[in-house]
């Protein structure tokens, strides 16, 4: 276990998470803000990328599992992302659509935000998303982030970047 929240455990991915992750990442509705839903190969690369991130950085996206049932409902964590040409620490999240609008995204993202500020030297954390992804930027706002940039992006057309500085986070506590 990496992080425990009120309702979830965030833990490192394993290859056994493939089927549950594929159900989420191959779903057209869930992935509507990505260029395409993921196929099986892309889903496996996602897990492998995170396993590599754990080794390289000590963090990555973590599997989000419900405490009560053990059900895998998505992921949330910290990765290094290219945000308008800069490689920055980014809080990312994907929640199974059956669990949308229940606060799981903001609960997990808040816990990752806290973990990152307590366990890394980063002075600012980001989340970026396609400009149409209302759910994603609503989650960023819910964890204390504010919009800091809007920029043209090859993948998204236009992306928004949200951020929270360490000093802003400290005032939230």
C-alpha angles and dihedrals in degrees: 000000000000102000134009121202130180093275106012147052117216110205139160117284120254128194087252088071091068099099095046092046092047090054089058101038096044093053112107094211094050092046097042091119093053123078089252141347112266123262121213093271093051091047091053090048088053091057092044091049090054093046087053091048090055089056096042102039107011090244143059137143109323128209111257110219127179111243094213098054107011089237116157105232103170141293141282132176150108124295136163109251137181103245109181093328098317124102104229139167107264131190107218131183141181121183126188109257091238086068100044120127093023097101097254094124095052092041091054095040092050090052092048090048090053092045092050095050091045097044106033137049094236113133094195134032125199142198120195131188146160110285091244094057100102093165092055097048091043087058091049091052091047091059094051101268124138131203109267103166145018114193143164111263129189092218100041105024088229125016131194122214120204124189146182124201123218091246091053090049091051090056090054092059 
